Amino acid sequence: MYNSSSFRRPQTTAEAAPEKYRNEVQQLKELFETWSNEDLQSVLIETSGDVELAAARISEGQSAGYDLRITVTHT
């Protein structure tokens, strides 16, 4: 199940700085419009700002803290 940034560990002040990876977040936002800036920033922190690697991890569902698989349950 996907966990938004509010369910993950709190970020340190350095990680949460709005300036960090701002340009990279905007690049990813063009590809992943439904993702929050905070979630995109978290992936960029994991990848040390590597936009291509971040995009690949998001696309493949391999970013830590994210499970993008959809589960269908019958009630």
N, C-alpha and C positions, 0 to 999 in steps of 0.2 A: 504494500500500500504506500502511496506517495505521502511523505510527510513534509509539510510546508516549513518554512524557516521558523515559525513560532513553536514547532514541536521538536526542533533539534537543539543541540547544546547552545548555550548563550555564546555569542562571539566576544572576543576580547576587543578592547577599544581600538587597537591597531587594525584588526580585521573588519570592524564595523565602520571604519572611517568612510564617509560617503565619497571621498575623492579617490579611494583606492580602486583601480581598474575601471574607472568611470567610462572611458572610451571603449574598453573591451566589453563592458556590460551592454552598452548601446549596440555594439556589433551583434552580440548574441541575442539581444532583444528583437532584432529584425528577423532572426530565424525562429526564435522560440517566444512568440508574442504573449503566450499565456503564462509564462514563468515570471515570477516577481523579480525585481532588481536584486533583492536580498538573496534569493535562491541562486540567481546567476552569479552574483558576487561570490557566494560560497563555493560554487564549482570552480570559479576562476582562482580562488585562494588555494583549492586543492591542486590545481594544475599550474600554480605559480604564474598565472596570467596568460597562459598559452591558450589563445582563443580556439585554434583548430583542435587541440586536444580536448578542451572543454566541450566543444560542439560534438565531437565524436563520442565522448562519454555520455552526454545527454541523450544523443540519438540512440546509443546502444544500451541505455539504462544502466550504465556502469558507474555512475557517479556515487560516491559514498553518501549514505543518508537518503538515497532516493531509490524507490522501487517503482518503476513506471509500468510494470506489468498490470494488466487489467484482469481482475478476478471476477468471474460470473458466478453468482450463487442463485440457487433456486429456492424460493420460500414456499 
